[in-house]
Amino acid sequence: MKPSILLLMALALVLSGCATRNDNGCDNVTCRPLSDSHHLTIWWPNDMRNGVQDYTQMPVR
């Protein structure tokens, strides 16, 4: 293999190891976001979740 391909693969592995998880980081109900006058927060049940994100915030117009 070419050295540039190996370097690219090594760089991709290092960066993926440093990436953070894309969840809300909340294990407690008290730190969960609530709806406000500008956003509606929708809490999804376990069977309707798409990945680790358990809520969606939608803008209110």
Biotite code that builds the C-alpha atoms (Angstrom):
import biotite.structure as struc

atoms = struc.array([
    struc.Atom([0.000, 0.000, 0.000], chain_id="A", res_id=1, res_name="MET", atom_name="CA", element="C"),
    struc.Atom([1.020, 3.536, -0.511], chain_id="A", res_id=2, res_name="LYS", atom_name="CA", element="C"),
    struc.Atom([2.280, 5.396, 2.562], chain_id="A", res_id=3, res_name="PRO", atom_name="CA", element="C"),
    struc.Atom([-0.265, 8.187, 2.049], chain_id="A", res_id=4, res_name="SER", atom_name="CA", element="C"),
    struc.Atom([-3.180, 5.728, 2.279], chain_id="A", res_id=5, res_name="ILE", atom_name="CA", element="C"),
    struc.Atom([-1.750, 4.202, 5.458], chain_id="A", res_id=6, res_name="LEU", atom_name="CA", element="C"),
    struc.Atom([-1.275, 7.656, 6.936], chain_id="A", res_id=7, res_name="LEU", atom_name="CA", element="C"),
    struc.Atom([-4.846, 8.604, 6.058], chain_id="A", res_id=8, res_name="LEU", atom_name="CA", element="C"),
    struc.Atom([-6.189, 5.408, 7.637], chain_id="A", res_id=9, res_name="MET", atom_name="CA", element="C"),
    struc.Atom([-4.135, 5.974, 10.806], chain_id="A", res_id=10, res_name="ALA", atom_name="CA", element="C"),
    struc.Atom([-5.339, 9.573, 11.045], chain_id="A", res_id=11, res_name="LEU", atom_name="CA", element="C"),
    struc.Atom([-8.968, 8.473, 10.647], chain_id="A", res_id=12, res_name="ALA", atom_name="CA", element="C"),
    struc.Atom([-8.575, 5.906, 13.449], chain_id="A", res_id=13, res_name="LEU", atom_name="CA", element="C"),
    struc.Atom([-6.982, 8.453, 15.787], chain_id="A", res_id=14, res_name="VAL", atom_name="CA", element="C"),
    struc.Atom([-9.683, 11.048, 15.129], chain_id="A", res_id=15, res_name="LEU", atom_name="CA", element="C"),
    struc.Atom([-12.510, 8.537, 15.568], chain_id="A", res_id=16, res_name="SER", atom_name="CA", element="C"),
    struc.Atom([-11.040, 7.526, 18.913], chain_id="A", res_id=17, res_name="GLY", atom_name="CA", element="C"),
    struc.Atom([-11.067, 11.156, 20.063], chain_id="A", res_id=18, res_name="CYS", atom_name="CA", element="C"),
    struc.Atom([-14.633, 11.829, 18.944], chain_id="A", res_id=19, res_name="ALA", atom_name="CA", element="C"),
    struc.Atom([-17.268, 12.303, 21.620], chain_id="A", res_id=20, res_name="THR", atom_name="CA", element="C"),
    struc.Atom([-20.548, 10.454, 21.723], chain_id="A", res_id=21, res_name="ARG", atom_name="CA", element="C"),
    struc.Atom([-23.525, 12.297, 20.265], chain_id="A", res_id=22, res_name="ASN", atom_name="CA", element="C"),
    struc.Atom([-25.924, 11.962, 23.163], chain_id="A", res_id=23, res_name="ASP", atom_name="CA", element="C"),
    struc.Atom([-27.357, 14.462, 25.560], chain_id="A", res_id=24, res_name="ASN", atom_name="CA", element="C"),
    struc.Atom([-25.067, 13.256, 28.357], chain_id="A", res_id=25, res_name="GLY", atom_name="CA", element="C"),
    struc.Atom([-27.941, 13.261, 30.824], chain_id="A", res_id=26, res_name="CYS", atom_name="CA", element="C"),
    struc.Atom([-28.648, 10.322, 33.092], chain_id="A", res_id=27, res_name="ASP", atom_name="CA", element="C"),
    struc.Atom([-30.913, 12.253, 35.445], chain_id="A", res_id=28, res_name="ASN", atom_name="CA", element="C"),
    struc.Atom([-34.348, 13.804, 34.855], chain_id="A", res_id=29, res_name="VAL", atom_name="CA", element="C"),
    struc.Atom([-33.248, 17.110, 36.423], chain_id="A", res_id=30, res_name="THR", atom_name="CA", element="C"),
    struc.Atom([-30.738, 17.896, 33.653], chain_id="A", res_id=31, res_name="CYS", atom_name="CA", element="C"),
    struc.Atom([-33.111, 17.245, 30.761], chain_id="A", res_id=32, res_name="ARG", atom_name="CA", element="C"),
    struc.Atom([-34.119, 20.271, 28.649], chain_id="A", res_id=33, res_name="PRO", atom_name="CA", element="C"),
    struc.Atom([-37.681, 21.530, 28.954], chain_id="A", res_id=34, res_name="LEU", atom_name="CA", element="C"),
    struc.Atom([-39.938, 23.275, 26.477], chain_id="A", res_id=35, res_name="SER", atom_name="CA", element="C"),
    struc.Atom([-39.879, 27.071, 26.488], chain_id="A", res_id=36, res_name="ASP", atom_name="CA", element="C"),
    struc.Atom([-41.564, 29.842, 24.524], chain_id="A", res_id=37, res_name="SER", atom_name="CA", element="C"),
    struc.Atom([-39.217, 29.292, 21.549], chain_id="A", res_id=38, res_name="HIS", atom_name="CA", element="C"),
    struc.Atom([-38.781, 25.488, 21.516], chain_id="A", res_id=39, res_name="HIS", atom_name="CA", element="C"),
    struc.Atom([-41.042, 22.482, 21.975], chain_id="A", res_id=40, res_name="LEU", atom_name="CA", element="C"),
    struc.Atom([-39.223, 19.504, 23.503], chain_id="A", res_id=41, res_name="THR", atom_name="CA", element="C"),
    struc.Atom([-40.534, 16.098, 22.418], chain_id="A", res_id=42, res_name="ILE", atom_name="CA", element="C"),
    struc.Atom([-39.507, 13.145, 24.607], chain_id="A", res_id=43, res_name="TRP", atom_name="CA", element="C"),
    struc.Atom([-39.447, 9.879, 22.662], chain_id="A", res_id=44, res_name="TRP", atom_name="CA", element="C"),
    struc.Atom([-40.289, 6.497, 24.219], chain_id="A", res_id=45, res_name="PRO", atom_name="CA", element="C"),
    struc.Atom([-37.628, 3.778, 23.941], chain_id="A", res_id=46, res_name="ASN", atom_name="CA", element="C"),
    struc.Atom([-39.210, 2.060, 20.926], chain_id="A", res_id=47, res_name="ASP", atom_name="CA", element="C"),
    struc.Atom([-39.407, 5.314, 18.907], chain_id="A", res_id=48, res_name="MET", atom_name="CA", element="C"),
    struc.Atom([-35.857, 6.593, 19.498], chain_id="A", res_id=49, res_name="ARG", atom_name="CA", element="C"),
    struc.Atom([-33.439, 7.005, 16.636], chain_id="A", res_id=50, res_name="ASN", atom_name="CA", element="C"),
    struc.Atom([-30.108, 6.255, 18.281], chain_id="A", res_id=51, res_name="GLY", atom_name="CA", element="C"),
    struc.Atom([-29.136, 7.485, 21.743], chain_id="A", res_id=52, res_name="VAL", atom_name="CA", element="C"),
    struc.Atom([-30.931, 10.831, 21.479], chain_id="A", res_id=53, res_name="GLN", atom_name="CA", element="C"),
    struc.Atom([-34.104, 10.543, 23.556], chain_id="A", res_id=54, res_name="ASP", atom_name="CA", element="C"),
    struc.Atom([-35.599, 13.955, 22.774], chain_id="A", res_id=55, res_name="TYR", atom_name="CA", element="C"),
    struc.Atom([-36.055, 16.417, 19.919], chain_id="A", res_id=56, res_name="THR", atom_name="CA", element="C"),
    struc.Atom([-36.379, 20.182, 20.165], chain_id="A", res_id=57, res_name="GLN", atom_name="CA", element="C"),
    struc.Atom([-38.497, 21.874, 17.522], chain_id="A", res_id=58, res_name="MET", atom_name="CA", element="C"),
    struc.Atom([-38.745, 25.651, 17.022], chain_id="A", res_id=59, res_name="PRO", atom_name="CA", element="C"),
    struc.Atom([-42.115, 27.214, 17.794], chain_id="A", res_id=60, res_name="VAL", atom_name="CA", element="C"),
    struc.Atom([-43.344, 29.826, 15.344], chain_id="A", res_id=61, res_name="ARG", atom_name="CA", element="C"),
])
